[in-house]
Amino acid sequence: MKIWAHRGCSQRYPENTITSFSKALELFGRGLTGIELDIQLTKDKELVVIHDEKIDRTTDGYGFVRDYTLEELKSFHIHTGKREAERIPTMKEVLDLLADAMKKGFLLNIELKNSIFPYPGMEEKIVKLISEYGLEKSVVYSSFYAASIVRIKELVPDAGTGMLDKKVSDCLYKAKSIGADALHPFWQGMDFEPDKFKGYPVRAWLTGHLYPEKPTGGKLDLAALEEKGITDVFLNEPEMYL
């Protein structure tokens, strides 16, 4: 089973921050496969790393990401539980942190958060940025929005892609239709027997227990998930499994 850090180490540290990614990076030598994160576009078309379409939950601001310029977004604080706050990172800032490790085998799953707002041009921007860093072979692009995966494949035919949905059956149907390389279902959405999606990596996503949650003390039965055909898991607390 391959372990990914979901939004970085997002149970003990604020999700999608330089801190959560730095903590995940420390696990590279312990067997962590990679990091999963989410991107959106600002009002002035800059790539930023944040999960929700609104900034209300994770910052001291409110409103939609797309309604703020990058400079305006950088004025908001992400609470860390310490005196020092963090800011919403740009995709470039994250790549500056991860690039060296990615050139040595560390992977990055970039989820394009465009199932609510399509963010025209986001695919072109992220593909261009990844190319500038020379990291094409170290990235998987995923989205719930099938048209976005289609656009990624038009831009970079050999790009690694994952189709997101709740059920593995829906992931499979869409993946076959658009040529996605992997299935990214909810971990409890394995409604097909493994022989029906043989040959596809199945990277399952989970929910709950985000920062500032304390360590749970319990662990998922990864062997049971593997029997269902899951090959990878995106975990908020990957350090517990390595």
LOTOR-388766 format. One record per atom (N, C-alpha, C): x, y, z; residue in one letter. Coordinates in steps of 0.001 Angstrom, whole numbers, plus 524288, in hexadecimal, padded with zeros to 5 digits. Layout:
# LOTOR-388766
XYZA...
END
This chain:
# LOTOR-388766
803457FB5580000M800008000080000M8036D804E480000M80255808797FC6BK8054380D567FC23K80273811897FF4FK805778146B8025BI8035281861805DEI8049B81DDB803D1I800988212380383W8012E8269D801FBW7FF6682A1180682W801C382EA7806F4A800288327080AE5A7FBD9835E680899A7F7358357C80ACBH7F29E8384E808D9H7F2A883DF980AB2H7F3898419180707R7F433847258084AR7F8EA847F780BE3R7FCCD8449480B40G801378447880ED3G7FFD0841428139BG802B4841EA817C8C8016283F4B81CBDC7FD2D8429F81F63C7F855841CA81DBES7F4238458981EC1S7F0F28448C823ABS7F26B8409F826BAQ7EFC283FEE82BBEQ7F29E842D183016Q7F7B98429083001R7FACC8451E8341DR7FC7484AAC832B6R7FC1084BFF82DA8Y7FDC58512882BD9Y7F9AA8535E82819Y7F971858898278DP7F57685AD882424P7F5EE858E981E82P7F1988573E81C58E7F187854E881721E7F364858AF812E5E7F5CF8566E80ED9N7F7748596F80A3DN7FAB685E3D80BA9N7FE5185D7F80F46T801E5861B1810C0T8078485FDE81003T80B088639980FFDI810928623E80F97I8122C85EBB81428I80FEB85FA4818C2T8112C85C5381D42T80F61856B881C63T80A87855FE81ABAS80883850A6819FDS80B7884DD4815ADS80D2C850B3811ABF8102E84E4D80D7BF815C684D1F80F48F817F68508B81268S81D4484F9C8146ES81D6684AC6817E3S8195D84A2781B26K819178459381E88K8187B8409981B4EK8157C840ED8171BA814E983C63813AEA81A0883B29810EAA81CC483F2C80F53L821BD83E7080CA9L8259D83B7B81013L8255583C4F8152BE828C783982818C7E827CA8339F818AFE8233F83208816C4L821D982C7B81696L8237F829D281188L825B882CC280DEFF8275D82A87808EDF82B2582601809CBF82ED2826BD80D39G8329B8229F80E4DG8306981E0881150G82BB381E9981360R8293581A5B81651R8253D8175F8130CR824CF818C180E18G82164815BF80AA6G81C9581891808AFG81BEE81D92809EDL8176E82071807EBL817E3820FF80202L813B281FAF7FF3ET813B981FE57F987T81398825797F789T8104D828BC7F9F9G80FD682E0E7F813G80BE6831367FB2AG80AA4835BC7F919I80709839707FB86I8028383A777F7D1I7FDE283B027FA01E7F94683CBE7F716E7F7F68423E7F8D5E7F6B48459E7F505L7F51A84AF57F648L7F11384CD37F255L7EEF6851897F344D7EAC0853A77F00ED7EC3B8590E7EE10D7EAE085A2C7E91DI7EC1885F557E6FEI7E72E862117E4FFI7E75B867437E565Q7E35186AAD7E33AQ7E5F386F837E0FFQ7E2D5872D17DE67L7E4D5877A57DC2EL7E2BD87C5A7DF20L7E62A880217DFF0T7E4988850E7E260T7E1F1888917DE4ET7E01588D017E012K7DD99890D27DC98K7E15A892957D85DK7E663892FB7D9ABD7EA508948E7D5D8D7ED2D88FE17D377D7EA9088B617D39DK7EC3B886AB7D0BEK7F1648845A7D2A3K7F240884987D7C3E7F6D48820D7DA06E7F53387CD27DC68E7F89B878F37DC01L7F782873C37DE27L7F8A7873A87E3FDL7F4B78726E7E712V7F567871FE7ECB7V7F3A986C987EE8AV7F5B586B087F314V7F4AA865D77F530V7F0D9866567F9C1V7EC0C864A57F8D4I7E7F4864DF7FCC8I7E39E861277FB26I7E11C85EB47FEEFH7DD2185ACE7FDBCH7D7C985D287FCA9H7D5B88602180058D7D0678622B7FFD1D7D037866AC7FBF2D7CBC3867247F94AE7CB0786BA07F5D1E7CAAA870BC7F8DFE7C9238705A7FDD0K7C8F6874EE80141K7CD6A8748E80532K7CF38879098070AI7D3A08792F80AABI7D1E48791E8105DI7CCC6878EC81153D7CAA18798681698D7CCA68758281A86D7CCF18709981904R7CE2C86C6581CB6R7D3DE86C7981E6FR7D76686DB181AE8T7DCF386D0E81C22T7DFDC8722781D2CT7DD5B876A581C54T7DFFC87B9D81D50T7DC8987F26820ABT7DE95883C2821D5D7DB8088795824C6D7D88688B4D8212BD7D84E889EB81C37G7D54288CEF81879G7D04488A2881702G7CD7A88C5481341Y7C8B4889D18116DY7C7E788B2B80BACY7C4E9887E0808FCG7C3E7888B98036FG7C6A2884BC8000BG7C5EC885547FAF3F7C7FC8819A7F731F7CD96882E07F594F7D0A887ECE7F4D2V7D60A87F687F2FDV7D631882AC7EE03V7D2BF881927EA6FR7D2D8884077E546R7D191889DF7E561R7CF9988BC17E9CDD7CE37891477EA3FD7D2998949E7EC7ED7D7038923A7EDBDY7DB72895047F004Y7E039894A67EC6FY7E34D898CF7EC46T7E86B898867E9BDT7EC1C895827ED4ET7F08E893F57EB2AL7F468891347EE5FL7F633894A07F2E6L7F7378998F7F1DAE7F8EE89D127F606E7F4DA89D637FA5AE7EFE989D907F8EAE7EBBE89DD07FCD1E7EB6F898C17FFF2E7EBEE894527FD43L7EBBF88F4A7FFFDL7F04488EC5803DAL7F4B8890DB80272K7F95289073805D4K7F8C0893B780AD2K7F4CC8970F80B00S7F3F989A3780FBBS7F11189731813F5S7EECF892B781280F7EBE988F9C8164BF7EF7F88BB0818F7F7EE1988A4E81DBDH7F13E886B5820DAH7EEC48815382114H7F21887D60820EFI7F0788780582213I7F241876ED827A8I7EEA0875D482B08H7EFEE8750D83085H7F2FA86FFE83140H7F71C8704483449T7FA8786BC68351ET7FAA2869F283AC6T7F80686CBA83E32G7F84A86B6A843B8G7FD1186DAC84656G800428708A84365K804E88730C84578K80488878EF8446BK8084E87BC68464DR808478816E84587R808AD882C283FBAR80BD787FB983CE9E80CA5880C683761E8084687E4F83426E805D688176830D3A801DC87F7282D40A8046B87E1882806A8019687B39824CAE8036A87A1E81F7FE7FFD487CC081B9BE8017487C9F816B4R7FE6787EEC81275R7FD2C87AB180E6FR7F93587B9D80B5BI7F7F48780080717I7FCA1877D680360I7FECD8733E80265P8036A873017FF00P802048731D7F936P80599875237F622T80512874A37F076T8072386F4D7EEDAT805A086DA27EA32M80795868AA7E842M80D7D868F67E772M80F5F86D777E5E5K8150186E1D7E520K817F286D7B7EA49K815E386FA07EE76E8186C86F197F38FE818B98695C7F534E814A68666F7F410V814A6860DE7F568V8189A85DE57F218V818DD85F237ED19L81CA885C797E9BEL8224285DD37EB42L8231E862987ECFBD8285C863FD7EEDBD829F58607C7F36DD8262D85F1C7F6A6L8273085BB87FB25L82818856107F97BL8250C854307F5C4L824E684E977F497L8282D84CE67EFF0L829DF850807ECB2A82C3584F1B7E7ACA830C884B537E825A8345584C427EBC0D838EB848DB7EC34D83756843447ED6BD833B08429D7F115A831E283D577F26FA82EF483AD77EDE3A82BEF83DF87EB0AM828F783BD57E6A1M82C8F839D97E255M8310E83C487E1C9K834D883A767DDE9K8377A835667DFA2K836AC833F47E49EK838DF82F167E6AFK834AF82AE97E785K82FEE82BE07E598G82BEB827D17E5E8G8271A8291F7E910G8273682D6B7EBF3F8229E82F067EEF2F81E79830F27EB23F8199082F7D7EC10L8155A830C57E865L811B8834F77EA91L80EF7837857E702L80B3D83B927E874L8062C83AC17E578L801E283A297E85CN7FCAF839E07E605N7FA3383F497E663N7F953841A57E1E9I7F702846DE7E1AEI7F14A846547E037I7EDD2847767E3FCE7E844847677E2C9E7E69784CCC7E0F2E7E47384D067DC4DL7E25C851E77DA3CL7DCDD852947DC6CL7DC25856717DFBFK7D71F857587E257K7D39A85A957DEC4K7D16E857FB7DAE4N7CE5D85AC17D6FAN7C9228582B7D5C9N7C71A855337D984S7C1FD852C77D8A1S7BD81856827D9D2S7BE9485AB07DCC4I7BA9C85EB27DDDAI7BB7B863707DA55I7C03F865977DA6BF7C1C6869CA7D6D9F7C5C08678D7D30CF7C4C3867C47CDFFP7C84B865287CA46P7CDBB8678D7C9CBP7CE7F86C6C7CB68Y7D39A86EF57CB2DY7D63386E4F7C5D2Y7D406870B47C1C3P7D6588703B7BC83P7DC19871B67BC7CP7DF3386E6C7B9FEG7E4CB86F757B98CG7E81C86D277BDDCG7E5B186AD97C1D6M7E8C5868BA7C61FM7EC24864247C44CM7EA1A860F47C0DAE7ED1E85C7F7BEE8E7F21985E567BC2FE7F18B8624C7B8D8E7F61F864557B615E7FA29866827B9DCE7F85B869397BDCBK7FBF186B9B7C18DK7FEFE867927C4ABK7FC4F8637D7C694I7FF1085FB27C9D7I802B485C4B7C692I8011985AED7C1E3V80472857CF7BE76V8096885ADF7BD16V808C685FE57BBF6K80D498632D7BAA8K81102863A17BF4FK80ED78646A7C3F4L81221864F97C89AL8151B85FF17C9C0L8127C85B8F7C96BI81519856877CA61I81972855AF7C669I8187B8572E7C18DS81C70856A37BD73S8212985A107BE99S8204885EC27C094E8249B8624D7C1D4E8283685FF97C5F4E8260485CD67C971Y8291F85A4B7CD83Y82B50855077CBBAY829A7853347C71FG82B7584E287C535G82986849927C862G824A3849E97CA3FL8228C845F77CDD0L81E05842DB7CB79L81DAE842BD7C64FE819438402E7C3BEE8188983A807C566E81CC2837C17C64EK81C72832327C79CK81B29831337CD5AK81AEF8355B7D06AS81A19834C67D60CS814BA836977D7D6S8113C837A17D40CV80C24839F17D54DV807AC8369D7D350V8039C836377D68DV7FE8D8340D7D4F8V7FA90838717D568V7F78C8394E7D144Y7F36083D327D15EY7EE2F83A637D242Y7EB0A83C6C7D5D9S7E5EE839FC7D6CCS7E1C283E2E7D721S7DCDC83C897D62ES7D874840297D68AS7D36183D0E7D683S7CF5E83F607D8F5F7CA0D83D4A7D880F7C79B83EF37D34FF7C9FF842BE7D0C4Y7C7F0845197CBF8Y7CA988427F7C753Y7C7D183EFD7C4B8A7CA2383BD57C08CA7CC6C83F267BC31A7C9DB843887BAF3A7CBCF846E37B6BBA7D13E849017B7ECA7D270849A27BCE1S7D79884B867BE66S7DBCB847747BD48S7DA91842867BE54I7DE3D83E507BD1DI7DF0A83DE97B73DI7DAD683E7E7B44CV7DB3B83E717AE92V7DEF4842BB7ACBEV7DE6F847667AF06R7E1C784BC77AD73R7E77B84AC47AEDCR7E86A848887B36CI7EDC5847307B4F4I7F01E843737B0F5I7ED2883F8C7AF5FK7EF1883BB27AB97K7F00783E267A63EK7ECE88420C7A4DCE7EDD8844D179FEDE7F2F9847C87A022E7F41E84A0B7A496L7F8E184D1B7A53AL7FDB8849B27A5CBL7FD25845767A8CEV80186841E17A9D0V7FF6E83C467A968V7FF98839FC7A4C5P7FD3B834D87A3FCP7FF11830907A7B2P803EF830D47A96BD805EA82CC17ACE6D805C382E557B2A9D802DB8326B7B3F2A80261834107B968A7FF9982FE27BCA0A8014E82F247C171G7FE9282BA27C503G7F99782E3A7C6E0G7F53382B717C694T7F02682DB47C803T7ECF5829E77CB46T7E9B682C147CEC0G7E64A828EA7D203G7E0C782B1E7D1F3G7DCE7827C47D122M7D7718296D7D105M7D517828F27D66AM7D37782D587D896L7D11A82D807DDC8L7CB2F82CC87DD86L7C91F829B27E124D7C375829327E1EAD7C2A8826437E6FCD7BDC9825A67E89BK7BCC5822DD7ED7DK7BD2E81CFE7ECC4K7BAEF81AEC7E896K7BAEB815407E7BAK7BF0A813B97E3C1K7C17F80F4A7E49EV7C57480D767E0F0V7C2FC80C3E7DBA5V7BE0C80AAC7DB9DS7BB63809937D6ACS7BAEB80E7F7D359S7B9AB812EB7D5DAD7B944817D97D2FFD7BEA3819B27D12ED7C28F818FC7D47FC7C7E881A4A7D2E8C7C96E817387CE0EC7C83F812267CE1AL7C9BA80EB87C9C9L7C6FD810407C4C0L7C1F28113C7C511Y7BEEF812AD7C065Y7C128817A07BDEFY7C22F81B8C7C12DK7C43A8207F7BF28K7C9D381FDA7BD32K7CCFF81CE27C01DA7D27081C197BE8EA7D2D0819937B930A7CF88815B17B83EK7CF80813177B322K7CDC0816D07AEDFK7CA2681A4B7B022S7C80781DE87AC45S7CBEE8221A7AAB8S7CF23823D37AE6CI7D296828477AD60I7D85C826E77AD56I7D9A3822057AE95G7DF19820617AE65G7E245821A47B336G7DFAE822367B7B5A7E295823027BC94A7E58481E0A7BE06A7E9E181EA27C0BFD7ED5C81A3E7C1D8D7EC408176D7C6F7D7E98181A197CA98A7E8B7817DD7CFC5A7E34C8194D7D1CFA7E182816537D5AAL7DC66817237D80DL7DD3B819467DD8DL7DA5E81D6F7DEEAH7DAEA81FE77E40AH7D5938201B7E6C7H7D3CE81BA97E8D5P7CEB681B7B7EB6EP7CF1781C9A7F14DP7CA8A81D847F3AFF7CA2981DA77F95EF7CB498182E7FB58F7CDF7817D17FFBAW7CFBC812B28019AW7CB4080EF1802C7W7C6A281119803DBQ7C21580DC2804D5Q7BEA180D3680003Q7C0B180EC47FB86G7BDA880E7F7F6B0G7BF6880A2F7F30DG7C17C805F77F540M7C363801A07F20EM7BEE17FDE77F0C6M7BBB07FF627ECF1D7B6F47FC757EB9FD7B7BA7F89A7E72AD7BC7C7F7E77E560F7BDD47F4097E16CF7C1D37F0407E3A2F7C1B97EB747E1A9E7C5C77E7AD7E2F2E7CAD97E93D7E020E7CF567E8297E282P7D4517E9E67E048P7D54D7E83C7DAA8P7D3247E3CF7D905D7D42F7E2057D3ADD7D1D77E5AA7CF91D7CE087E8DD7D10BK7CB857EC5E7CD56K7CED67F12A7CC1BK7D2857F27A7CF91F7D5E07F7007CE85F7DBA07F5767CEB7F7DCB17F0987CD94K7E20B7EEA97CD95K7E56B7F1DA7C9DEK7EA0B7F3367CBAFG7EDAD7F6327C87DG7EDD17FBF77C9BDG7E9E37FDCA7CC9EY7E9C5803457CE28Y7EBE0803FB7D3B0Y7EF55807BC7D491P7F070809447D9FBP7EB6A80B637DC66P7EA5F809F37E141V7E5B480BDF7E3FCV7E78480EC07E8D6V7E758813EE7E888R7E9278173D7ECDBR7E4598194C7EFB6R7E37B817547F45EA7DEB5818967F745A7DF7E81D3E7FADEA7DB83820997FAFFW7DBC2825267FE7AW7D83C8244C8032EW7D9CF826BB8077BL7D6F08263F80C62L7D57182BB180E4CL7D25682BEE81269T7D0A5830F881483T7D1758310B81A6BT7D09E835A981CBCG7D08B8361F8226AG7D5E0836C8824EEG7D5C683832829E6H7DA6F838A382D36H7DE8C83C4982AF4H7DCEA841008298EL7E090844F1827C2L7E2768484082C5BL7E6C284B0282B9AY7E8E184E7A82F9BY7E48985200831A5Y7E449852E1836CDP7E80C8516F83AE4P7E68784C7D83DE4P7E4DB8488283B3DE7E3838439583DD4E7E85D8411884035E7E7BA83EA9844A7K7EC0083BC984715K7EC798367384481K7F0FB833E9844EDP7F19E82EB1842AEP7ED4C82B0884476P7EB5F827E7840DAT7E6EE8247E84206T7E87581FD384568T7ED4081DE8844B3G7EEE48194B8479CG7ED6F8143B844FCG7E9BE8147684152G7E83280FC383E71G7EA1F80FF8838DBG7E9CF80B8783636K7EB9E80B40830D0K7E79C8087682D6AK7E786809ED8287AL7E46280726824A7L7E6C9801CE8239EL7E37D7FE1C82232D7E5567F8F682099D7E6B47F94081ACFD7EB8B7FA7C819B1L7ED2A7FB3381448L7ECEC7F6238112BL7EDBD7F1C2813C2A7ED797ECBD8110DA7E7F57EBC980F00A7E4157ED418120AA7DEA47EC988105AA7DD707F01980BAFA7DF9C7F4CE80BADL7DECB7F85580740L7E17A7F6398025AL7E60C7F3EB80328E7E8ED7F1B97FEC0E7E5E57ED427FC3EE7E3317EA437FF63E7E0027E5FC7FD53E7DB937E7FB7F9E2E7D9DF7ECC07FACFK7D5BD7EF167F79AK7D7DC7F1527F27FK7DCFD7F1467F1E5G7DF667F3347ED21G7E1E37F8897ED9DG7E1F37FABE7F251I7E4677FFD37F326I7EA537FF337F349I7ED07802707F03ET7F2BA802107EFF3T7F579806697F2F4T7F2C880ADE7F39ED7F50580F727F62DD7F0DD811E97F9ABD7F28D814857FDCEV7EEE7817718011FV7F11581CDE80239V7ED96820BD8022DF7EEE882612803B3F7ED52826BC80964F7F11F8274E80CDDL7F0198276581273L7F19D82C9B814EAL7EE6A82E5A8189DN7EF8A8333281B68N7F3F88328981F53N7F4C082DBB8210CE7F8B982C98824F9E7FC50828338230AE7FF138291B81EB8P8024C824F381C70P8069C8231682009P8084C8268382397E80C99825158271CE80B3B8206682A95E8063181F6182B40M8048081AF982E69M80515815BF82BA0M805FF815EC82684Y805F7811208236BY80B5180FD882117Y80F41812E882269L8146A8121182021L81869810838243FL
END
